[in-house]
């Protein structure tokens, strides 16, 4: 989902844009709607959007002035204006696109497509940078990119206590108490993390061997982790798990 904020002082334009986005752009999540630049600035700092639709001509403070007063612009901007001459200035301001009012649905869809492409490009660049960083750091400092619903979280591999599957999703349990859900199967992370000291103990459990607290033999056998959580051991993997535990104890 593309987290989006609308900053527009005209009520009918705001409502029309919301309607068009909800009807034609299901990948867009409207997280705030603001009627002034001041409201927009507060919402941007609070919600950290991926995209803002920004009116240029607003009373007290226009769209360009609003952006100039934001400390860090790490989101895409699509300007909306009733005056074509502002388009050149918008482009010079490095906006992704600009829309003329009244907003044409085809132009809106094209703008959203550009946003999606830009976000995917940023994600790819972040992944490549992380790959380079991983090559330059020791294993204990390596990070893994976890695609969450609203962002990509870069997590140190050794901060992961365990992973647990739930259908096509994987839950990551971290040392700081955080729990992250990723829409990928546990099998994919089994392949990624095995060389970093992780072991698949069960169809639903992947554990960090360095985070094992105890091995309980009763009830078919299970592992207690340092955070107090448990990971079951399947009958098929019991021997493999025991072999790894013996190696840890040596």
Beta strands, then each sheet from edge to edge (+ up, - down):
strand 1: 2-7
strand 2: 28-34
strand 3: 51-55
strand 4: 76-81
strand 5: 97-100
strand 6: 143-147
strand 7: 152-156
strand 8: 160-166
strand 9: 169-174
strand 10: 179-182
strand 11: 198-202
strand 12: 205-208
strand 13: 212-216
strand 14: 222-225
strand 15: 230-232
sheet 1: 2+ 1+ 3+ 4+ 5+
sheet 2: 6+ 7-
sheet 3: 10+ 9- 8+ 12- 11+
sheet 4: 13+ 14- 15+
end
